[in-house]
């Protein structure tokens, strides 16, 4: 069960004509003709980036994207079949690889990987 309801989804973007947004800046490249581009988030104030209920952690941002992709329906995000998507393993808002121990990291031999020394 989701403990917190996210208010921002990836489908909710700032209007492209909002020239007053601190998140946008004119392109420094002449070929772009002064069009607005997204500012480098490393140079922005964290408060301005977290406005409008935007997620403040990578996992929450991934979850918000997955919810937006699935029409805002958490059950559809859970049932997602887009296994080719790089975010698919993280769609539940958790890192499934965190804390995972592998046989190799524990020093165990895997079947067929004993160097051919088994009898």
N, CA, C and O atoms as CSV, one atom per row, in Angstrom:
chain,resi,resn,atom,element,x,y,z
A,1,UNK,N,N,0.842,-1.191,0.000
A,1,UNK,CA,C,0.000,0.000,0.000
A,1,UNK,C,C,0.882,1.249,0.000
A,1,UNK,O,O,1.899,1.300,0.692
A,2,UNK,N,N,0.500,2.214,-0.751
A,2,UNK,CA,C,1.275,3.446,-0.841
A,2,UNK,C,C,1.046,4.265,0.417
A,2,UNK,O,O,-0.091,4.562,0.783
A,3,UNK,N,N,2.140,4.625,1.074
A,3,UNK,CA,C,2.038,5.393,2.313
A,3,UNK,C,C,1.822,6.871,2.050
A,3,UNK,O,O,1.255,7.579,2.882
A,4,UNK,N,N,2.265,7.329,0.917
A,4,UNK,CA,C,2.183,8.752,0.620
A,4,UNK,C,C,1.691,8.938,-0.800
A,4,UNK,O,O,2.158,8.259,-1.715
A,5,UNK,N,N,0.780,9.825,-0.989
A,5,UNK,CA,C,0.243,10.058,-2.326
A,5,UNK,C,C,1.086,11.113,-3.008
A,5,UNK,O,O,1.256,12.216,-2.490
A,6,UNK,N,N,1.612,10.773,-4.168
A,6,UNK,CA,C,2.421,11.715,-4.918
A,6,UNK,C,C,1.514,12.657,-5.687
A,6,UNK,O,O,0.509,12.238,-6.262
A,7,UNK,N,N,1.872,13.913,-5.694
A,7,UNK,CA,C,1.035,14.890,-6.376
A,7,UNK,C,C,1.575,15.269,-7.746
A,7,UNK,O,O,0.899,15.963,-8.506
A,8,UNK,N,N,2.765,14.829,-8.066
A,8,UNK,CA,C,3.381,15.193,-9.335
A,8,UNK,C,C,3.602,13.939,-10.160
A,8,UNK,O,O,4.087,12.933,-9.643
A,9,UNK,N,N,3.259,13.987,-11.410
A,9,UNK,CA,C,3.580,12.886,-12.313
A,9,UNK,C,C,4.402,13.444,-13.453
A,9,UNK,O,O,4.427,14.652,-13.687
A,10,UNK,N,N,5.068,12.558,-14.153
A,10,UNK,CA,C,5.927,13.013,-15.237
A,10,UNK,C,C,5.128,13.686,-16.347
A,10,UNK,O,O,5.679,14.457,-17.133
A,11,UNK,N,N,3.843,13.399,-16.411
A,11,UNK,CA,C,3.009,14.004,-17.446
A,11,UNK,C,C,2.718,15.470,-17.142
A,11,UNK,O,O,2.278,16.211,-18.020
A,12,UNK,N,N,2.963,15.891,-15.899
A,12,UNK,CA,C,2.710,17.279,-15.516
A,12,UNK,C,C,3.990,18.082,-15.691
A,12,UNK,O,O,4.853,18.067,-14.813
A,13,UNK,N,N,4.119,18.753,-16.768
A,13,UNK,CA,C,5.300,19.575,-17.018
A,13,UNK,C,C,4.909,21.037,-16.942
A,13,UNK,O,O,3.739,21.392,-17.084
A,14,UNK,N,N,5.892,21.866,-16.718
A,14,UNK,CA,C,5.616,23.293,-16.718
A,14,UNK,C,C,5.236,23.724,-18.124
A,14,UNK,O,O,5.763,23.176,-19.092
A,15,UNK,N,N,4.342,24.685,-18.263
A,15,UNK,CA,C,4.011,25.172,-19.603
A,15,UNK,C,C,5.261,25.663,-20.312
A,15,UNK,O,O,6.078,26.369,-19.720
A,16,UNK,N,N,5.412,25.295,-21.565
A,16,UNK,CA,C,6.635,25.626,-22.292
A,16,UNK,C,C,6.814,27.131,-22.489
A,16,UNK,O,O,7.932,27.585,-22.736
A,17,UNK,N,N,5.755,27.900,-22.388
A,17,UNK,CA,C,5.858,29.339,-22.596
A,17,UNK,C,C,6.083,30.118,-21.299
A,17,UNK,O,O,6.100,31.349,-21.323
A,18,UNK,N,N,6.256,29.428,-20.167
A,18,UNK,CA,C,6.446,30.092,-18.874
A,18,UNK,C,C,7.881,30.593,-18.764
A,18,UNK,O,O,8.749,29.905,-18.227
A,19,UNK,N,N,8.118,31.781,-19.270
A,19,UNK,CA,C,9.478,32.337,-19.290
A,19,UNK,C,C,9.933,32.835,-17.928
A,19,UNK,O,O,11.088,33.238,-17.791
A,20,UNK,N,N,9.083,32.824,-16.928
A,20,UNK,CA,C,9.462,33.298,-15.604
A,20,UNK,C,C,9.900,32.159,-14.686
A,20,UNK,O,O,10.327,32.410,-13.559
A,21,UNK,N,N,9.805,30.932,-15.140
A,21,UNK,CA,C,10.159,29.793,-14.312
A,21,UNK,C,C,11.661,29.750,-14.069
A,21,UNK,O,O,12.445,29.902,-15.007
A,22,UNK,N,N,12.074,29.542,-12.807
A,22,UNK,CA,C,13.510,29.415,-12.539
A,22,UNK,C,C,14.078,28.088,-13.068
A,22,UNK,O,O,15.293,27.889,-13.081
A,23,UNK,N,N,13.202,27.199,-13.497
A,23,UNK,CA,C,13.641,25.909,-14.002
A,23,UNK,C,C,14.005,25.947,-15.484
A,23,UNK,O,O,14.565,24.992,-16.021
A,24,UNK,N,N,13.681,27.061,-16.135
A,24,UNK,CA,C,13.952,27.213,-17.563
A,24,UNK,C,C,14.906,28.374,-17.795
A,24,UNK,O,O,14.953,29.325,-17.016
A,25,UNK,N,N,15.661,28.280,-18.875
A,25,UNK,CA,C,16.573,29.361,-19.235
A,25,UNK,C,C,16.694,29.398,-20.755
A,25,UNK,O,O,16.467,28.385,-21.416
A,26,UNK,N,N,17.048,30.545,-21.315
A,26,UNK,CA,C,17.253,30.597,-22.761
A,26,UNK,C,C,18.459,29.747,-23.133
A,26,UNK,O,O,19.460,29.731,-22.418
A,27,UNK,N,N,18.361,29.052,-24.239
A,27,UNK,CA,C,19.467,28.216,-24.697
A,27,UNK,C,C,20.676,29.084,-25.026
A,27,UNK,O,O,20.532,30.121,-25.673
A,28,UNK,N,N,21.860,28.675,-24.590
A,28,UNK,CA,C,23.067,29.449,-24.915
A,28,UNK,C,C,23.571,29.181,-26.334
A,28,UNK,O,O,24.557,29.781,-26.762
A,29,UNK,N,N,22.914,28.299,-27.055
A,29,UNK,CA,C,23.355,27.938,-28.403
A,29,UNK,C,C,22.553,28.705,-29.446
A,29,UNK,O,O,21.323,28.679,-29.436
A,30,UNK,N,N,23.250,29.380,-30.337
A,30,UNK,CA,C,22.608,30.215,-31.354
A,30,UNK,C,C,21.650,29.417,-32.232
A,30,UNK,O,O,20.627,29.944,-32.668
A,31,UNK,N,N,21.967,28.170,-32.490
A,31,UNK,CA,C,21.130,27.353,-33.357
A,31,UNK,C,C,19.729,27.135,-32.772
A,31,UNK,O,O,18.782,26.859,-33.508
A,32,UNK,N,N,19.602,27.259,-31.457
A,32,UNK,CA,C,18.304,27.080,-30.806
A,32,UNK,C,C,17.435,28.332,-30.889
A,32,UNK,O,O,16.251,28.276,-30.556
A,33,UNK,N,N,17.989,29.443,-31.319
A,33,UNK,CA,C,17.212,30.658,-31.501
A,33,UNK,C,C,16.610,31.220,-30.227
A,33,UNK,O,O,15.535,31.818,-30.265
A,34,UNK,N,N,17.277,31.041,-29.108
A,34,UNK,CA,C,16.784,31.599,-27.851
A,34,UNK,C,C,15.644,30.817,-27.219
A,34,UNK,O,O,15.037,31.293,-26.259
A,35,UNK,N,N,15.338,29.638,-27.727
A,35,UNK,CA,C,14.281,28.805,-27.135
A,35,UNK,C,C,14.637,28.457,-25.690
A,35,UNK,O,O,15.810,28.412,-25.320
A,36,UNK,N,N,13.632,28.219,-24.903
A,36,UNK,CA,C,13.864,27.834,-23.512
A,36,UNK,C,C,14.302,26.388,-23.420
A,36,UNK,O,O,13.811,25.521,-24.143
A,37,UNK,N,N,15.234,26.145,-22.515
A,37,UNK,CA,C,15.676,24.794,-22.215
A,37,UNK,C,C,15.655,24.622,-20.703
A,37,UNK,O,O,15.601,25.600,-19.959
A,38,UNK,N,N,15.697,23.396,-20.265
A,38,UNK,CA,C,15.741,23.133,-18.831
A,38,UNK,C,C,17.077,23.545,-18.252
A,38,UNK,O,O,18.129,23.247,-18.818
A,39,UNK,N,N,17.035,24.232,-17.119
A,39,UNK,CA,C,18.255,24.653,-16.449
A,39,UNK,C,C,18.964,23.439,-15.845
A,39,UNK,O,O,18.332,22.419,-15.569
A,40,UNK,N,N,20.248,23.553,-15.646
A,40,UNK,CA,C,21.027,22.490,-15.015
A,40,UNK,C,C,20.584,22.400,-13.549
A,40,UNK,O,O,20.755,23.365,-12.804
A,41,UNK,N,N,20.023,21.269,-13.121
A,41,UNK,CA,C,19.509,21.168,-11.751
A,41,UNK,C,C,20.585,21.329,-10.692
A,41,UNK,O,O,20.274,21.648,-9.545
A,42,UNK,N,N,21.852,21.113,-11.053
A,42,UNK,CA,C,22.936,21.284,-10.077
A,42,UNK,C,C,23.138,22.737,-9.708
A,42,UNK,O,O,23.760,23.038,-8.690
A,43,UNK,N,N,22.612,23.654,-10.533
A,43,UNK,CA,C,22.796,25.081,-10.279
A,43,UNK,C,C,21.564,25.721,-9.657
A,43,UNK,O,O,21.560,26.923,-9.390
A,44,UNK,N,N,20.519,24.934,-9.423
A,44,UNK,CA,C,19.258,25.489,-8.923
A,44,UNK,C,C,19.120,25.331,-7.420
A,44,UNK,O,O,19.720,24.447,-6.809
A,45,UNK,N,N,18.328,26.194,-6.851
A,45,UNK,CA,C,17.979,26.114,-5.439
A,45,UNK,C,C,17.046,24.921,-5.227
A,45,UNK,O,O,16.053,24.798,-5.944
A,46,UNK,N,N,17.333,24.042,-4.269
A,46,UNK,CA,C,16.464,22.879,-4.050
A,46,UNK,C,C,15.004,23.239,-3.780
A,46,UNK,O,O,14.104,22.469,-4.116
A,47,UNK,N,N,14.768,24.387,-3.184
A,47,UNK,CA,C,13.390,24.802,-2.909
A,47,UNK,C,C,12.630,25.042,-4.206
A,47,UNK,O,O,11.460,24.673,-4.313
A,48,UNK,N,N,13.275,25.655,-5.193
A,48,UNK,CA,C,12.591,25.923,-6.459
A,48,UNK,C,C,12.317,24.635,-7.219
A,48,UNK,O,O,11.349,24.554,-7.975
A,49,UNK,N,N,13.163,23.626,-7.023
A,49,UNK,CA,C,12.927,22.358,-7.717
A,49,UNK,C,C,11.842,21.527,-7.046
A,49,UNK,O,O,11.196,20.718,-7.711
A,50,UNK,N,N,11.627,21.703,-5.757
A,50,UNK,CA,C,10.635,20.892,-5.054
A,50,UNK,C,C,9.266,21.559,-5.008
A,50,UNK,O,O,8.352,21.052,-4.358
A,51,UNK,N,N,9.117,22.684,-5.690
A,51,UNK,CA,C,7.820,23.355,-5.724
A,51,UNK,C,C,6.794,22.492,-6.448
A,51,UNK,O,O,7.170,21.589,-7.196
A,52,UNK,N,N,5.564,22.743,-6.250
A,52,UNK,CA,C,4.475,22.030,-6.918
A,52,UNK,C,C,4.437,20.540,-6.588
A,52,UNK,O,O,3.894,19.757,-7.367
A,53,UNK,N,N,4.996,20.136,-5.466
A,53,UNK,CA,C,4.913,18.742,-5.045
A,53,UNK,C,C,5.787,17.785,-5.828
A,53,UNK,O,O,5.525,16.583,-5.836
A,54,UNK,N,N,6.818,18.287,-6.485
A,54,UNK,CA,C,7.715,17.395,-7.224
A,54,UNK,C,C,8.433,16.468,-6.257
A,54,UNK,O,O,8.730,16.851,-5.125
A,55,UNK,N,N,8.712,15.252,-6.701
A,55,UNK,CA,C,9.450,14.319,-5.844
A,55,UNK,C,C,10.847,14.850,-5.541
A,55,UNK,O,O,11.469,15.502,-6.379
A,56,UNK,N,N,11.328,14.567,-4.349
A,56,UNK,CA,C,12.641,15.052,-3.949
A,56,UNK,C,C,13.675,13.938,-3.857
A,56,UNK,O,O,14.815,14.189,-3.466
A,57,UNK,N,N,13.301,12.723,-4.209
A,57,UNK,CA,C,14.277,11.635,-4.224
A,57,UNK,C,C,14.169,10.915,-5.573
A,57,UNK,O,O,13.116,10.937,-6.209
A,58,UNK,N,N,15.245,10.287,-5.998
A,58,UNK,CA,C,15.192,9.569,-7.273
A,58,UNK,C,C,14.122,8.478,-7.304
A,58,UNK,O,O,13.443,8.317,-8.318
A,59,UNK,N,N,13.959,7.733,-6.224
A,59,UNK,CA,C,12.964,6.657,-6.214
A,59,UNK,C,C,11.549,7.217,-6.316
A,59,UNK,O,O,10.705,6.651,-7.012
A,60,UNK,N,N,11.289,8.312,-5.635
A,60,UNK,CA,C,9.959,8.922,-5.731
A,60,UNK,C,C,9.719,9.483,-7.130
A,60,UNK,O,O,8.596,9.447,-7.631
A,61,UNK,N,N,10.768,9.997,-7.756
A,61,UNK,CA,C,10.628,10.512,-9.115
A,61,UNK,C,C,10.343,9.378,-10.094
A,61,UNK,O,O,9.525,9.529,-11.002
A,62,UNK,N,N,11.012,8.248,-9.912
A,62,UNK,CA,C,10.753,7.088,-10.774
A,62,UNK,C,C,9.330,6.601,-10.574
A,62,UNK,O,O,8.632,6.304,-11.543
A,63,UNK,N,N,8.894,6.518,-9.321
A,63,UNK,CA,C,7.524,6.073,-9.041
A,63,UNK,C,C,6.517,7.034,-9.672
A,63,UNK,O,O,5.521,6.601,-10.251
A,64,UNK,N,N,6.774,8.330,-9.561
A,64,UNK,CA,C,5.874,9.315,-10.159
A,64,UNK,C,C,5.825,9.159,-11.670
A,64,UNK,O,O,4.759,9.279,-12.274
A,65,UNK,N,N,6.973,8.891,-12.285
A,65,UNK,CA,C,7.003,8.675,-13.735
A,65,UNK,C,C,6.169,7.452,-14.101
A,65,UNK,O,O,5.374,7.493,-15.040
A,66,UNK,N,N,6.354,6.365,-13.357
A,66,UNK,CA,C,5.617,5.131,-13.653
A,66,UNK,C,C,4.115,5.332,-13.463
A,66,UNK,O,O,3.312,4.826,-14.248
A,67,UNK,N,N,3.743,6.064,-12.431
A,67,UNK,CA,C,2.311,6.345,-12.236
A,67,UNK,C,C,1.772,7.182,-13.391
A,67,UNK,O,O,0.660,6.945,-13.863
A,68,UNK,N,N,2.556,8.165,-13.852
A,68,UNK,CA,C,2.126,8.981,-14.982
A,68,UNK,C,C,2.006,8.163,-16.255
A,68,UNK,O,O,1.088,8.364,-17.051
A,69,UNK,N,N,2.931,7.245,-16.440
A,69,UNK,CA,C,2.921,6.394,-17.627
A,69,UNK,C,C,1.716,5.458,-17.624
A,69,UNK,O,O,1.196,5.104,-18.682
A,70,UNK,N,N,1.275,5.061,-16.435
A,70,UNK,CA,C,0.158,4.119,-16.328
A,70,UNK,C,C,-1.172,4.828,-16.063
A,70,UNK,O,O,-2.122,4.214,-15.576
A,71,UNK,N,N,-1.233,6.092,-16.377
A,71,UNK,CA,C,-2.487,6.826,-16.238
A,71,UNK,C,C,-2.847,7.180,-14.806
A,71,UNK,O,O,-4.013,7.438,-14.510
A,72,UNK,N,N,-1.866,7.197,-13.912
A,72,UNK,CA,C,-2.110,7.563,-12.524
A,72,UNK,C,C,-2.681,6.435,-11.683
A,72,UNK,O,O,-3.047,6.653,-10.528
A,73,UNK,N,N,-2.763,5.243,-12.236
A,73,UNK,CA,C,-3.352,4.097,-11.540
A,73,UNK,C,C,-2.238,3.224,-10.978
A,73,UNK,O,O,-1.489,2.607,-11.736
A,74,UNK,N,N,-2.123,3.169,-9.642
A,74,UNK,CA,C,-1.058,2.405,-8.992
A,74,UNK,C,C,-1.130,0.920,-9.345
A,74,UNK,O,O,-0.096,0.266,-9.481
A,75,UNK,N,N,-2.325,0.391,-9.493
A,75,UNK,CA,C,-2.429,-1.037,-9.820
A,75,UNK,C,C,-1.923,-1.305,-11.235
A,75,UNK,O,O,-1.380,-2.376,-11.503
A,76,UNK,N,N,-2.097,-0.347,-12.139
A,76,UNK,CA,C,-1.569,-0.507,-13.490
A,76,UNK,C,C,-0.048,-0.411,-13.496
A,76,UNK,O,O,0.614,-1.114,-14.260
A,77,UNK,N,N,0.508,0.445,-12.660
A,77,UNK,CA,C,1.967,0.524,-12.557
A,77,UNK,C,C,2.512,-0.797,-12.020
A,77,UNK,O,O,3.553,-1.267,-12.478
A,78,UNK,N,N,1.830,-1.391,-11.067
A,78,UNK,CA,C,2.247,-2.676,-10.504
A,78,UNK,C,C,2.208,-3.769,-11.559
A,78,UNK,O,O,3.079,-4.638,-11.581
A,79,UNK,N,N,1.208,-3.738,-12.434
A,79,UNK,CA,C,1.029,-4.773,-13.455
A,79,UNK,C,C,1.766,-4.471,-14.755
A,79,UNK,O,O,1.565,-5.169,-15.749
A,80,UNK,N,N,2.597,-3.466,-14.766
A,80,UNK,CA,C,3.287,-3.013,-15.974
A,80,UNK,C,C,4.012,-4.162,-16.675
A,80,UNK,O,O,4.705,-4.958,-16.041
A,81,UNK,N,N,3.839,-4.230,-17.989
A,81,UNK,CA,C,4.488,-5.271,-18.788
A,81,UNK,C,C,5.608,-4.709,-19.653
A,81,UNK,O,O,6.156,-5.434,-20.483
A,82,UNK,N,N,5.963,-3.446,-19.484
A,82,UNK,CA,C,7.020,-2.823,-20.283
A,82,UNK,C,C,8.382,-3.188,-19.695
A,82,UNK,O,O,9.112,-2.325,-19.206
A,83,UNK,N,N,8.710,-4.476,-19.749
A,83,UNK,CA,C,9.941,-4.966,-19.122
A,83,UNK,C,C,11.206,-4.458,-19.804
A,83,UNK,O,O,12.297,-4.596,-19.251
A,84,UNK,N,N,11.083,-3.878,-20.980
A,84,UNK,CA,C,12.229,-3.285,-21.657
A,84,UNK,C,C,12.567,-1.893,-21.141
A,84,UNK,O,O,13.625,-1.351,-21.462
A,85,UNK,N,N,11.685,-1.318,-20.351
A,85,UNK,CA,C,11.895,0.018,-19.791
A,85,UNK,C,C,12.980,-0.053,-18.715
A,85,UNK,O,O,12.956,-0.943,-17.866
A,86,UNK,N,N,13.918,0.874,-18.750
A,86,UNK,CA,C,14.997,0.891,-17.762
A,86,UNK,C,C,14.481,1.102,-16.340
A,86,UNK,O,O,15.142,0.721,-15.374
A,87,UNK,N,N,13.310,1.705,-16.214
A,87,UNK,CA,C,12.748,1.977,-14.882
A,87,UNK,C,C,11.855,0.855,-14.369
A,87,UNK,O,O,11.425,0.896,-13.216
A,88,UNK,N,N,11.569,-0.134,-15.188
A,88,UNK,CA,C,10.616,-1.190,-14.824
A,88,UNK,C,C,10.906,-1.839,-13.467
A,88,UNK,O,O,9.973,-2.005,-12.681
A,89,UNK,N,N,12.156,-2.215,-13.151
A,89,UNK,CA,C,12.386,-2.849,-11.846
A,89,UNK,C,C,12.092,-1.933,-10.658
A,89,UNK,O,O,11.875,-2.413,-9.545
A,90,UNK,N,N,12.083,-0.635,-10.884
A,90,UNK,CA,C,11.918,0.337,-9.810
A,90,UNK,C,C,10.497,0.891,-9.715
A,90,UNK,O,O,10.241,1.787,-8.911
A,91,UNK,N,N,9.576,0.376,-10.518
A,91,UNK,CA,C,8.229,0.951,-10.658
A,91,UNK,C,C,7.420,0.957,-9.373
A,91,UNK,O,O,6.459,1.717,-9.258
A,92,UNK,N,N,7.790,0.122,-8.397
A,92,UNK,CA,C,7.049,0.071,-7.141
A,92,UNK,C,C,7.557,1.096,-6.131
A,92,UNK,O,O,7.062,1.154,-5.005
A,93,UNK,N,N,8.541,1.907,-6.525
A,93,UNK,CA,C,9.052,2.943,-5.633
A,93,UNK,C,C,10.126,2.441,-4.690
A,93,UNK,O,O,10.463,3.111,-3.714
A,94,UNK,N,N,10.661,1.274,-4.975
A,94,UNK,CA,C,11.734,0.697,-4.161
A,94,UNK,C,C,12.825,0.185,-5.096
A,94,UNK,O,O,12.552,-0.173,-6.242
A,95,UNK,N,N,14.065,0.153,-4.601
A,95,UNK,CA,C,15.167,-0.384,-5.366
A,95,UNK,C,C,15.250,-1.875,-5.064
A,95,UNK,O,O,15.645,-2.255,-3.962
A,96,UNK,N,N,14.887,-2.726,-6.018
A,96,UNK,CA,C,14.877,-4.159,-5.747
A,96,UNK,C,C,16.282,-4.740,-5.597
A,96,UNK,O,O,16.431,-5.869,-5.129
A,97,UNK,N,N,17.303,-3.997,-5.982
A,97,UNK,CA,C,18.668,-4.490,-5.904
A,97,UNK,C,C,19.364,-4.094,-4.607
A,97,UNK,O,O,20.448,-4.592,-4.305
A,98,UNK,N,N,18.751,-3.208,-3.849
A,98,UNK,CA,C,19.362,-2.730,-2.614
A,98,UNK,C,C,19.441,-3.868,-1.594
A,98,UNK,O,O,18.434,-4.500,-1.276
A,99,UNK,N,N,20.630,-4.114,-1.096
A,99,UNK,CA,C,20.810,-5.132,-0.069
A,99,UNK,C,C,20.790,-6.551,-0.602
A,99,UNK,O,O,20.873,-7.504,0.173
A,100,UNK,N,N,20.681,-6.708,-1.924
A,100,UNK,CA,C,20.628,-8.039,-2.497
A,100,UNK,C,C,22.020,-8.653,-2.453
A,100,UNK,O,O,23.000,-8.039,-2.874
A,101,UNK,N,N,22.087,-9.859,-1.942
A,101,UNK,CA,C,23.355,-10.570,-1.906
A,101,UNK,C,C,23.356,-11.594,-3.026
A,101,UNK,O,O,22.364,-12.285,-3.255
A,102,UNK,N,N,24.467,-11.683,-3.712
A,102,UNK,CA,C,24.588,-12.671,-4.764
A,102,UNK,C,C,25.490,-13.793,-4.285
A,102,UNK,O,O,26.263,-13.622,-3.342
A,103,UNK,N,N,25.391,-14.912,-4.920
A,103,UNK,CA,C,26.223,-16.044,-4.548
A,103,UNK,C,C,27.697,-15.699,-4.707
A,103,UNK,O,O,28.520,-16.120,-3.894
A,104,UNK,N,N,28.041,-14.944,-5.739
A,104,UNK,CA,C,29.437,-14.585,-5.957
A,104,UNK,C,C,29.957,-13.669,-4.862
A,104,UNK,O,O,31.097,-13.823,-4.424
A,105,UNK,N,N,29.137,-12.709,-4.405
A,105,UNK,CA,C,29.606,-11.782,-3.377
A,105,UNK,C,C,29.774,-12.482,-2.035
A,105,UNK,O,O,30.513,-12.002,-1.176
A,106,UNK,N,N,29.091,-13.617,-1.844
A,106,UNK,CA,C,29.236,-14.367,-0.598
A,106,UNK,C,C,30.302,-15.445,-0.710
A,106,UNK,O,O,30.548,-16.174,0.251
A,107,UNK,N,N,30.944,-15.556,-1.884
A,107,UNK,CA,C,32.008,-16.514,-2.072
A,107,UNK,C,C,31.527,-17.928,-2.335
A,107,UNK,O,O,32.306,-18.872,-2.203
A,108,UNK,N,N,30.271,-18.101,-2.702
A,108,UNK,CA,C,29.740,-19.425,-2.991
A,108,UNK,C,C,29.998,-19.784,-4.442
A,108,UNK,O,O,30.061,-18.910,-5.307
A,109,UNK,N,N,30.147,-21.071,-4.702
A,109,UNK,CA,C,30.313,-21.515,-6.080
A,109,UNK,C,C,28.949,-21.734,-6.706
A,109,UNK,O,O,28.042,-22.285,-6.081
A,110,UNK,N,N,28.820,-21.303,-7.925
A,110,UNK,CA,C,27.589,-21.518,-8.662
A,110,UNK,C,C,27.718,-22.777,-9.475
A,110,UNK,O,O,28.827,-23.135,-9.872
A,111,UNK,N,N,26.631,-23.461,-9.739
A,111,UNK,CA,C,26.667,-24.673,-10.546
A,111,UNK,C,C,27.345,-24.416,-11.876
A,111,UNK,O,O,27.005,-23.463,-12.577
A,112,UNK,N,N,28.312,-25.269,-12.231
A,112,UNK,CA,C,28.984,-25.134,-13.509
A,112,UNK,C,C,30.091,-24.112,-13.528
A,112,UNK,O,O,30.730,-23.927,-14.563
A,113,UNK,N,N,30.343,-23.436,-12.416
A,113,UNK,CA,C,31.369,-22.416,-12.384
A,113,UNK,C,C,32.492,-22.769,-11.406
A,113,UNK,O,O,33.075,-21.888,-10.775
A,114,UNK,N,N,32.782,-24.050,-11.289
A,114,UNK,CA,C,33.827,-24.454,-10.368
A,114,UNK,C,C,35.152,-24.699,-11.078
A,114,UNK,O,O,36.071,-25.291,-10.512
A,115,UNK,N,N,35.241,-24.242,-12.314
A,115,UNK,CA,C,36.471,-24.377,-13.070
A,115,UNK,C,C,36.685,-25.767,-13.639
A,115,UNK,O,O,37.789,-26.097,-14.074
A,116,UNK,N,N,35.638,-26.588,-13.641
A,116,UNK,CA,C,35.727,-27.918,-14.210
A,116,UNK,C,C,36.415,-28.923,-13.304
A,116,UNK,O,O,36.868,-29.969,-13.769
A,117,UNK,N,N,36.500,-28.619,-12.012
A,117,UNK,CA,C,37.194,-29.520,-11.104
A,117,UNK,C,C,36.274,-30.502,-10.401
A,117,UNK,O,O,36.745,-31.356,-9.651
A,118,UNK,N,N,34.969,-30.397,-10.630
A,118,UNK,CA,C,34.058,-31.311,-9.941
A,118,UNK,C,C,34.086,-32.680,-10.605
A,118,UNK,O,O,34.321,-32.800,-11.808
A,119,UNK,N,N,33.844,-33.704,-9.807
A,119,UNK,CA,C,33.929,-35.079,-10.321
A,119,UNK,C,C,32.650,-35.512,-10.982
A,119,UNK,O,O,32.556,-36.640,-11.466
